[in-house]
């Protein structure tokens, strides 16, 4: 049985292409599947629904998340040398 997918061609700036390939690899997808997923998410409203859910999470728990981020930054920040200390 043959594929029902259609082939197309894109022209992208080299930096955009590299960023897209990196993003695809970080998600465990090949570049074609990544582009297909972006288009599907954008045209079905899935992306907007995800962004709205993320905003609700931030609105509901933003203070907690900000405090957690500050705590983690403090715990795992590189050690600072006191002023005047020899290098």
C-alpha positions as YAML, in Angstrom:
chain: A
units: angstrom
residues:
- id: 1
  name: UNK
  ca: [0.00, 0.00, 0.00]
- id: 2
  name: UNK
  ca: [1.43, 3.39, -1.00]
- id: 3
  name: UNK
  ca: [1.80, 6.46, 1.16]
- id: 4
  name: UNK
  ca: [-0.96, 9.04, 1.09]
- id: 5
  name: UNK
  ca: [1.50, 11.77, 2.07]
- id: 6
  name: UNK
  ca: [2.45, 14.47, -0.40]
- id: 7
  name: UNK
  ca: [5.92, 15.86, -0.87]
- id: 8
  name: UNK
  ca: [6.68, 19.56, -0.77]
- id: 9
  name: UNK
  ca: [9.73, 21.76, -0.70]
- id: 10
  name: UNK
  ca: [10.70, 24.53, 1.73]
- id: 11
  name: UNK
  ca: [13.25, 27.30, 1.51]
- id: 12
  name: UNK
  ca: [14.59, 28.23, 4.92]
- id: 13
  name: UNK
  ca: [17.38, 30.44, 6.15]
- id: 14
  name: UNK
  ca: [20.33, 28.27, 7.29]
- id: 15
  name: UNK
  ca: [19.94, 29.33, 10.93]
- id: 16
  name: UNK
  ca: [16.21, 28.53, 10.91]
- id: 17
  name: UNK
  ca: [16.86, 25.12, 9.36]
- id: 18
  name: UNK
  ca: [19.58, 24.32, 11.91]
- id: 19
  name: UNK
  ca: [17.33, 25.42, 14.81]
- id: 20
  name: UNK
  ca: [14.49, 23.31, 13.44]
- id: 21
  name: UNK
  ca: [16.68, 20.23, 13.09]
- id: 22
  name: UNK
  ca: [18.01, 20.72, 16.62]
- id: 23
  name: UNK
  ca: [14.47, 21.11, 17.99]
- id: 24
  name: UNK
  ca: [13.33, 17.99, 16.13]
- id: 25
  name: UNK
  ca: [16.27, 15.97, 17.45]
- id: 26
  name: UNK
  ca: [15.63, 17.17, 21.02]
- id: 27
  name: UNK
  ca: [12.09, 15.77, 20.69]
- id: 28
  name: UNK
  ca: [13.23, 12.51, 19.13]
- id: 29
  name: UNK
  ca: [11.63, 13.37, 15.78]
- id: 30
  name: UNK
  ca: [13.00, 13.56, 12.29]
- id: 31
  name: UNK
  ca: [12.76, 17.01, 10.72]
- id: 32
  name: UNK
  ca: [9.85, 16.12, 8.41]
- id: 33
  name: UNK
  ca: [7.77, 14.76, 11.30]
- id: 34
  name: UNK
  ca: [8.61, 17.84, 13.38]
- id: 35
  name: UNK
  ca: [7.40, 20.23, 10.66]
- id: 36
  name: UNK
  ca: [4.28, 18.10, 10.10]
- id: 37
  name: UNK
  ca: [3.55, 18.18, 13.85]
- id: 38
  name: UNK
  ca: [4.01, 21.97, 14.04]
- id: 39
  name: UNK
  ca: [1.58, 22.51, 11.19]
- id: 40
  name: UNK
  ca: [-0.98, 20.08, 12.65]
- id: 41
  name: UNK
  ca: [-0.76, 21.67, 16.12]
- id: 42
  name: UNK
  ca: [-1.12, 25.15, 14.67]
- id: 43
  name: UNK
  ca: [-4.05, 24.37, 12.39]
- id: 44
  name: UNK
  ca: [-6.06, 22.19, 14.80]
- id: 45
  name: UNK
  ca: [-5.90, 24.56, 17.76]
- id: 46
  name: UNK
  ca: [-3.81, 22.11, 19.81]
- id: 47
  name: UNK
  ca: [-1.01, 24.64, 20.19]
- id: 48
  name: UNK
  ca: [-3.39, 27.35, 21.36]
- id: 49
  name: UNK
  ca: [-5.03, 24.96, 23.83]
- id: 50
  name: UNK
  ca: [-1.62, 24.00, 25.22]
- id: 51
  name: UNK
  ca: [-0.59, 27.62, 25.59]
- id: 52
  name: UNK
  ca: [-3.87, 28.44, 27.34]
- id: 53
  name: UNK
  ca: [-3.36, 25.54, 29.75]
- id: 54
  name: UNK
  ca: [0.18, 26.71, 30.48]
- id: 55
  name: UNK
  ca: [-1.10, 30.22, 31.17]
- id: 56
  name: UNK
  ca: [-3.72, 28.87, 33.58]
- id: 57
  name: UNK
  ca: [-0.99, 26.97, 35.41]
- id: 58
  name: UNK
  ca: [1.13, 30.12, 35.68]
- id: 59
  name: UNK
  ca: [-1.87, 32.17, 36.81]
- id: 60
  name: UNK
  ca: [-2.77, 29.62, 39.48]
- id: 61
  name: UNK
  ca: [0.71, 28.71, 40.71]
- id: 62
  name: UNK
  ca: [2.97, 31.51, 39.49]
- id: 63
  name: UNK
  ca: [4.07, 32.63, 42.96]
- id: 64
  name: UNK
  ca: [5.00, 29.06, 43.91]
- id: 65
  name: UNK
  ca: [6.91, 28.56, 40.64]
- id: 66
  name: UNK
  ca: [8.77, 31.86, 41.07]
- id: 67
  name: UNK
  ca: [9.76, 30.92, 44.61]
- id: 68
  name: UNK
  ca: [10.84, 27.44, 43.52]
- id: 69
  name: UNK
  ca: [12.96, 28.90, 40.73]
- id: 70
  name: UNK
  ca: [14.62, 31.35, 43.14]
- id: 71
  name: UNK
  ca: [15.30, 28.54, 45.64]
- id: 72
  name: UNK
  ca: [16.84, 26.32, 42.97]
- id: 73
  name: UNK
  ca: [18.94, 29.19, 41.63]
- id: 74
  name: UNK
  ca: [20.25, 29.86, 45.13]
- id: 75
  name: UNK
  ca: [20.99, 26.20, 45.88]
- id: 76
  name: UNK
  ca: [22.75, 25.44, 42.61]
- id: 77
  name: UNK
  ca: [24.42, 28.75, 41.78]
- id: 78
  name: UNK
  ca: [28.19, 28.51, 41.29]
- id: 79
  name: UNK
  ca: [30.16, 29.34, 44.43]
- id: 80
  name: UNK
  ca: [31.34, 32.95, 44.47]
- id: 81
  name: UNK
  ca: [34.76, 33.96, 45.68]
- id: 82
  name: UNK
  ca: [34.82, 36.65, 48.37]
- id: 83
  name: UNK
  ca: [35.95, 40.08, 47.20]
- id: 84
  name: UNK
  ca: [39.67, 40.55, 47.39]
- id: 85
  name: UNK
  ca: [40.35, 36.81, 47.40]
- id: 86
  name: UNK
  ca: [43.35, 35.64, 45.43]
- id: 87
  name: UNK
  ca: [42.56, 33.85, 42.20]
...
